[in-house]
Every structure is written in structure tokens, then in C-alpha cells.
Amino acid sequence: MAGENAESVQTRTFDSVTLDGRENPLTFTSVRKWSCTILVTVMTAVIAFCSSIHTAAISSVQETFSSSRTVSTLGVTTFLLGFGSGPLLFAPLSEVYGRNLVYRATLLLFVLFNLGCALSPNIEALLIFRFLCGFFGSPTVTNSGGSLTDIWPSSHRSVPLALFTAASFLGPVFAPIVGAFICQYTSWRWCYWVVLILGATVYVCMFAFLPETYAPRLLQLKAQRLGIEYSRISLKVMIKTNLTRPCIMFFTEPILFLLSLYMAFLYGILYLDFTAYPYVFQEIRHWTPGISGLTFLGIGIGMALASASSPYINRIYSYYVRKLGSHTPEARLPHLVILAWLIPIGLFWFAWTSSASIHWASCVVAGVPFGIGFVTLFLGITSYLIDCYGRYAASALAANAILRSLFGAVFPLFSRQMYENLGTAWGTSVLGFVALAMTPMPYVFYHYGPKIRARSAFHRMTMDLDKIAEEREGLRSA
């Protein structure tokens, strides 16, 4: 009994520790919040940039190491395999040691392994270093969203998260443009020297100016300074949970399974485009690598327009919150019912204007609707999953990210064979028909989501935990 009383006193004592004034990331000044947001966004952009810059170097790597085109393309695959597996380890580490320690350790290793890519003596070394770049670069992207939610309340997150999303996807789009000019005028190794320079610059800025923002870690540090003991969940338990819960949720939650499959397919198409566009513009239209890289601007402009429209999308969300209720995740979906159609439109448009007999501008502009639909779907579906699963959202997003990375890793490997066998028109049309079959998903979940959620074990547990938290908060206030 005495031990139990002592433990309860310690628990109450730790529960009494709060972050006051400038200690609380949510009360940072606007200048400090935006400086953190910009820094985190730039970190994300650098890793995303690295993920696809290899696509511009595939032909040069093939020539340098006398490897097959498929093996040379594996530089994209191995990066994304590392990128998909890294969060399973680094997510629990960030919950134990905070965001900053993980950022500082992994981003440094990311920079060093890019040095390895630049100096690779053979294709095997390059592929291994690419995997390690993805593995150690992954927390800089996957934990960055958490850093933004640490400092921005839910009512003010739309613009910061839109910038984060834009960085996540504009980085891969602009990398082949830069990489194409590098490979045309100098060695492919300079693709990795450029990433190394960017990564090292961002690392120095992050180390100097980014504060710790994870509130539970800040509370632990404050408790240590005050000499208060607290219980900590075992890292082994957290890693085991991170490995098992996403798999369990993926195979038992229809909402997560179907929407993750949808997002993964679109992500796969994006990375397939990084090898498809050079085929269409260099081999069919006979453009130089640098000029053909500029064709990605169509997708980039679409993504930028979607990111810029986030305040207007937030108004639509606010309207449907009032209409459906504040605890209704389906308020995230109405605009997607319409915008999802832009994906198959863009694909079919690209497919049937890729012929050399049709003006190049039409083929490039086809990327704009794809870019708009891509970003709005990713933002909307991610927000919907977070609202559906609440405290289990991290596991839901982990499952989503793993599947997405697998699709992105595999799709570039068969793009060239698909286009050579089917032609660009029918090859892209196959993707368009699959996207067309998936397009009704936002409509289906908008209308039937509440019934599906009612049968979801993890959603029910989330609601129960929220009720308990509200009751405890009410007791504290009383």
C-alpha cells in the first residue's frame, strides 16, 4: 500500500508539471512559429528532392557502370524502400527522445550517405547508399508533420500543412528538372553533390535554430530539472507497437485499406512519371535531357495551385463542419468528390497527346490537372484518416506511408517495358482506367463513412479515449 501511495503521489506530481509561457510550443510568437515552419518545410523539400533526382541520372549511371537499365533504375527503388521502413524505427525514437535528437542524428547521416552516393565506385555501392539515404532521410519528412502540429493549433494548421505537402511533392517534381541539366552538362555524380550541399546547409540551420517542439518530451525535461520522477514507456514496447499496429489496422480497417491503396496507386504513378516523361520527350520527341526535364513544370504548377488553394478548401471544410457536426471526419471529403476526377482526366489527356504529331504544349499542360488532383487528394485523405483514428492516426499514417513507398519503389521498374510494349497512349490509359475505377472513393466514404466507422474497432477506441480525456479535463477544471 505504501508503494502504491508513493507511486500515485509521483504520478500526480508529474501530472502537475505544465509548460508555461514561452516553454509551450503552441504559444511561440508568430515569427518563431513561421521560422520553425519554413525550416521544417525546407528540410522536407531537400529529402523529397533527393528521392527522385536519381531518375535524371539513370542513363548516365547505366553507362558509367555498364549495368542494365532496370538495375540502374533501382536507385529510385532502394531509396523508397529505405524511406518506407525508416519511420518504423524513428517514430518511436522521436516519442522517447524528442524530435530534435532524431533530426540531428539522422539528417547528418543522410548527408554523409549522399557523399557515399557521389563517390560510389560501382552500382552495388550506389544502391546501398541510396537505401541508407532513404532510411535516414525518412524521419525528416515523416516527423516534420508532427513538428508542425506541435506548434500550430488545429484552427491554424491549413496553410503550414499545405506548405509541408507542397514541399513533399514539389521536391520530387523539380529534382528531375535540375538533375537533367546536371547530367547534360556535367557528371551525374553532381546530382548527389548538389543534394549534399543542400542537406549540409539545412543541417547547420536546423542544428542552430530549430527548438524542441514535442510537448511530452519538453514535459519530461522539465520534470528532470525539477527532480520529479516519471514513468516512461519502454522503447522496446513502442517499437513492437509501431511494427504490429499499422499492419493490424491496415488489414482490419476498410477505410484505411482502401484509401491507402488509392493514395499508394497515385504515388506510384507520380514516380512512374519520372521515368515516363523522359521516354516520351527524349525518345519520342527527341528533346535534350535538360529541356525534357522542364516538362515536369506542368505537374509542379498543378501542385502549386492546389497548395495555394488550401485556404479556400479550409472554408469548404468549415462549412461542412457546421453542416455535419464538428466530430464528423467526412467534412474533409466533399471537395474531393469533384477534384478526384482530375486524376483520370490528366492521365487520359497525357496519354492521347504524347504522340510527336501533337503539339508538345498539350502534353505538358496535361500535368496540371494531375498535380491539382494529386495534392488535394493527399491533403484531404490524410486529414480524413487523422480525424477517423485520432490517437491511432500515427499507426494509420505509418501503414499508409509503407504501402505508398512500396508502390513508388516498384512502378518505375516496369514503366519503360510497359511503354515499349503498349505504347505511351495505351500504357498511360491503363493507369487512367485504374484511376477512374478508384475515383468514386471520396463519394463512397462521404456517404457511407459514418456506417463504416461505427463498425471500426480503432475508431470506437479513439472515441472512448477522447471521452475519458474530456471527463478528466472537466474534473480538473472543477
Salt bridges, closest charged atoms under 4 A:
ASP20 OD2 - LYS222 NZ 3.56
GLU23 OE1 - LYS222 NZ 2.95
GLU23 OE2 - ARG225 NH2 3.87
ASP150 OD2 - ARG99 NE 2.84
GLU283 OE2 - ARG416 NH2 2.36
GLU330 OE1 - ARG453 NH2 2.73
ASP387 OD2 - ARG332 NE 2.76
GLU420 OE2 - ARG416 NE 3.29
ASP466 OD1 - ARG391 NE 3.66
